Amino acid sequence: MQREKFESLVADALASIPRRFREAMKNIAIVVEDEPSRELLREMGIRPPGTLLGLYSGTPLTERGWDYGNRLPDRILIFQRPHEREAADQDDLIVAIGETLIHEIGHYFGMSEEQIEEIEEQYWHDRA
């Protein structure tokens, strides 16, 4: 898939995130990359055939103090090729991108893995 088309799917998935969360997201960039680097996979302890679909990099809102500011944007990386390899078809790809965004945005907001899992379950419930 062309990068522009994939980025369009990412933008559509982001637009489906509830408005209150989108409006609360400040100073964060969503970046599409082809693949996670070998160094990143090694650093995260991910070995083949495991994969990494996305990654939040920054300081979660819950960990920011009063003096937090004048910083480069936090980033959410979305890895295109792993999404394409894992998806059965375009509909599955769209769902996977949305789920990855929800997961990484949850980290931005400082949510625990358990809280993120609850939100992901609700996402699946709402799509059924």
N, C-alpha and C positions, 0 to 999 in steps of 0.2 A: 504494500500500500504506500502511496506517496505520502511524504511527511505532512504536506499541507492538509490532506484528507484526515490523517490521524489527529493532527492538531485541532481540526474542526470537531472531531468526535470528543476530544478532551474538553473543548470549549462548551459543547452541548452538555456533556456530563457535569461540568462545573455549574452551568446554568440551572441544572436540575437540583442542585443543593439548596435547601431552604434559604430564603432571602435573609433571615436573621443571622445565619452563619456567614453567608457571603459578605454581608455588610460589616460584620465584625472582623473580617480578615483584612488586616492592614500590613503593609510593608512585607508582602510575600509574593514570590514569583513562582509560577508553575512552568516548569521547563521540561520539554520532551527531549530525550536522548535515545540513541539507538539501543545501546546495551549498557548494563553496569560494567565497570571496569573489573578486570581480574583482581586488582588490588582491593577494590571495594568488597567484592564477594569474599575474598580471603579475610579481610578485616571483620566482616560480619559473620564469618564461620559458615558460609553457604557453599556447599560442594555440589558438583554435578550429581544427579540431574536436577537438583534444586534450582530455584530461580528467584529473582528479585524483580517485582513488578513496579515498585515505587519506593521512594525514600523521602522522609522529611528531614531537613537539615536546618537547624536554627535553635532558638531558645523558645520553648513553649510559653504561652501567655502566663501560665500559672507560676513560672519561675522568674518572671521579669520583675525587677525591683523598680523603685521610684526613679532611679538614675538610668534606666534603660532608654537608649535613644541614640540618634545619629549613628545608626548601624546599617550595614548592607542588608538588603532584604533576606528574610528566611527563604528557603527554597523547598519546593516539592518537585522531585524528579519523577517523571513518568517514563518508564522504559518501553519503547515501542515494540521492539522485536520479541521480547518475552511475552508481551500481551498477544501479539499475533500468533506466536507458536502455541500458546495455551488455549486460544479461542477456537471453538468449533466452526463458527460462522460470524458474520458481521454483528448480528444481534447479541451473540455471546460476547463479542469484543466490546460492544458498547456497555454492557452490564459490567464486565470486568474493569473497564476504565473507571466507571462510576464507583465501583466498590473500592478500587485502589485510592481514588481521590478521597472518598469518605474516610478511609483508614488513615491516610496521611494528614488530612485536615484535623482528624481527631487528635493526632499527636501535636499538631500546632496549638490546639486548644488545651493541651496538657491532660488529655483523658488517658485513663489506664487501658490496658489491652482488654480488660473485661467490659469496660464502658463502650469501647469501640465495637466489640463483638455484639453487644446489645443493639447498637445503632445499625450495624450491618444486618443483623437478623430482621430488624424493622424494615430496612431497605428491601430485603428479599420478600418480606411479607407484603409490603406495599406494591411490589411488582407482580405478585401472583394474581 
